[in-house]
């Protein structure tokens, strides 16, 4: 069993609230209203995480979401500290997100919650396209899944039993 690293001790993490919505549970005595928050946390240097939280008050829901995001942090390999190594597709529910590396100076071409995830991950040059559902949580999770699937040239070379020079051409 692999233990997850706890990145919550790092003080350089930034938080960005993607969505706050009111959710209702119907009980025998009437409707019970609570708030659900979705938050992205990152250090703009390759660490990023997404979390959700639910509570009776908005600040408490945000606090829970931040704690959840800190538990779900992933480290992504950045090429030259600005872009990803190759194209990747991530899915979550009916949402699909395609991310492609871009030339220096392109910027982050992404919309909605995908932009938030990529910016807090530290990606500066990237092109993305969102397909399917436009749910904020599913789009952000799909972006995280796409980032998770990215491999460095060193990993690809090791998997194929070749040198990095052969992989890069």
C-alpha positions as CSV (number, residue, x, y, z in Angstrom):
1,X,0.0,0.0,0.0
2,X,1.4,3.3,-1.1
3,X,1.1,6.2,1.4
4,X,0.2,9.6,0.2
5,X,2.4,12.5,1.0
6,X,0.9,15.2,3.1
7,X,1.5,18.5,1.4
8,X,-0.7,20.5,3.7
9,X,2.4,21.5,5.8
10,X,3.6,23.7,2.9
11,X,2.6,27.3,3.5
12,X,3.0,28.4,-0.2
13,X,-0.2,26.8,-1.3
14,X,-2.9,28.9,-3.0
15,X,-6.6,28.1,-2.8
16,X,-9.2,29.0,-5.4
17,X,-12.9,28.3,-4.9
18,X,-14.4,26.9,-8.1
19,X,-18.0,26.5,-7.1
20,X,-20.3,27.0,-4.1
21,X,-23.8,25.7,-4.4
22,X,-26.8,25.1,-2.2
23,X,-27.9,21.5,-1.8
24,X,-31.2,20.3,-0.2
25,X,-32.1,17.1,1.5
26,X,-35.8,16.5,2.0
27,X,-36.6,15.1,5.5
28,X,-39.8,14.2,7.2
29,X,-39.8,17.6,8.9
30,X,-39.1,19.6,5.7
31,X,-36.1,20.6,3.6
32,X,-32.6,20.6,5.1
33,X,-30.4,23.1,3.3
34,X,-26.6,22.9,3.3
35,X,-23.8,24.3,1.1
36,X,-21.3,22.4,-1.0
37,X,-18.0,23.9,-2.0
38,X,-15.4,22.8,-4.6
39,X,-11.8,24.1,-4.2
40,X,-8.6,23.8,-6.1
41,X,-5.3,24.1,-4.2
42,X,-1.8,24.4,-5.8
43,X,1.6,25.9,-5.4
44,X,2.1,26.9,-9.1
45,X,5.2,24.7,-9.2
46,X,3.7,21.3,-10.2
47,X,1.6,20.5,-7.1
48,X,-2.2,20.6,-7.5
49,X,-5.2,19.1,-5.7
50,X,-9.0,19.3,-5.8
51,X,-11.5,18.8,-3.0
52,X,-15.1,19.1,-2.0
53,X,-16.7,19.9,1.3
54,X,-20.3,20.2,2.6
55,X,-21.5,22.0,5.7
56,X,-24.4,24.1,7.1
57,X,-22.4,27.4,6.5
58,X,-20.3,28.5,3.5
59,X,-17.0,29.1,5.3
60,X,-17.1,25.7,7.0
61,X,-17.8,24.0,3.6
62,X,-14.8,25.9,2.1
63,X,-12.6,24.9,5.0
64,X,-13.6,21.2,4.6
65,X,-13.0,21.4,0.8
66,X,-9.5,22.9,1.4
67,X,-8.6,20.0,3.8
68,X,-9.9,17.5,1.2
69,X,-7.9,19.1,-1.6
70,X,-4.7,19.0,0.5
71,X,-5.2,15.2,1.0
72,X,-5.7,14.7,-2.8
73,X,-2.6,16.5,-4.0
74,X,-0.7,15.2,-7.1
75,X,2.7,16.2,-8.4
76,X,2.9,16.8,-12.2
77,X,6.0,16.9,-14.3
78,X,6.5,20.3,-16.0
79,X,8.7,20.7,-19.0
80,X,11.0,23.8,-18.7
81,X,8.7,24.7,-15.8
82,X,6.0,25.9,-18.2
83,X,4.2,23.2,-20.1
84,X,3.3,19.4,-20.2
85,X,5.3,16.7,-22.0
86,X,2.6,15.4,-24.3
87,X,-1.1,15.5,-25.2
88,X,-3.4,13.8,-22.7
89,X,-7.1,13.1,-22.3
90,X,-8.9,13.0,-18.9
91,X,-12.4,11.9,-18.2
92,X,-14.8,12.2,-15.2
93,X,-18.4,11.4,-15.6
94,X,-19.5,12.7,-18.9
95,X,-16.8,15.4,-19.0
96,X,-13.8,15.0,-21.2
97,X,-10.8,17.3,-21.2
98,X,-8.0,17.3,-23.8
99,X,-4.7,19.1,-22.9
100,X,-1.9,19.7,-25.3
101,X,1.5,21.3,-24.8
102,X,2.0,24.7,-26.4
103,X,4.9,26.9,-27.5
104,X,6.4,29.5,-25.1
105,X,4.3,32.6,-24.8
106,X,1.0,30.9,-25.7
107,X,-0.5,31.2,-22.2
108,X,-3.2,29.1,-20.7
109,X,-5.9,28.5,-23.2
110,X,-8.6,26.9,-21.1
111,X,-12.0,27.7,-19.8
112,X,-13.8,27.6,-16.4
113,X,-12.5,25.2,-13.8
114,X,-9.9,23.6,-16.1
115,X,-8.1,27.0,-16.3
116,X,-8.1,27.2,-12.4
117,X,-6.6,23.7,-12.2
118,X,-3.9,24.3,-14.8
119,X,-2.9,27.8,-13.4
120,X,-2.6,26.5,-9.8
121,X,-0.6,23.5,-11.1
122,X,1.9,26.0,-12.5
123,X,1.4,25.3,-16.2
124,X,2.0,28.6,-18.2
125,X,1.7,27.4,-21.8
126,X,-1.1,24.9,-22.7
127,X,-4.1,24.4,-25.0
128,X,-7.1,22.6,-23.7
129,X,-10.5,21.6,-25.0
130,X,-13.5,20.6,-22.9
131,X,-15.9,18.0,-24.4
132,X,-19.1,16.6,-23.1
133,X,-20.7,17.8,-19.8
134,X,-19.8,21.2,-18.4
135,X,-20.2,20.4,-14.7
136,X,-17.5,22.4,-12.9
137,X,-16.5,19.5,-10.5
138,X,-16.3,16.9,-13.3
139,X,-14.4,19.2,-15.6
140,X,-11.8,20.0,-12.9
141,X,-11.5,16.3,-12.0
142,X,-11.1,15.4,-15.7
143,X,-8.3,18.0,-15.9
144,X,-6.6,16.4,-12.8
145,X,-7.0,12.9,-14.4
146,X,-5.4,14.2,-17.6
147,X,-2.5,15.7,-15.7
148,X,-2.1,12.4,-13.7
149,X,-1.7,10.5,-17.0
150,X,1.3,12.6,-18.2
151,X,4.6,10.8,-18.3
152,X,8.1,12.3,-18.4
153,X,10.4,11.3,-21.3
154,X,12.5,9.5,-18.7
155,X,9.5,7.3,-17.6
156,X,8.7,6.5,-21.2
157,X,12.3,5.6,-22.0
158,X,12.4,3.3,-18.9
159,X,9.1,1.6,-19.8
160,X,10.3,0.9,-23.4
161,X,13.8,0.0,-22.4
162,X,15.4,2.7,-24.5
163,X,17.5,5.8,-23.9
164,X,15.9,9.3,-23.5
165,X,17.7,10.4,-26.7
166,X,16.0,7.6,-28.7
167,X,12.6,8.7,-27.4
168,X,13.1,12.4,-28.1
169,X,14.5,11.7,-31.5
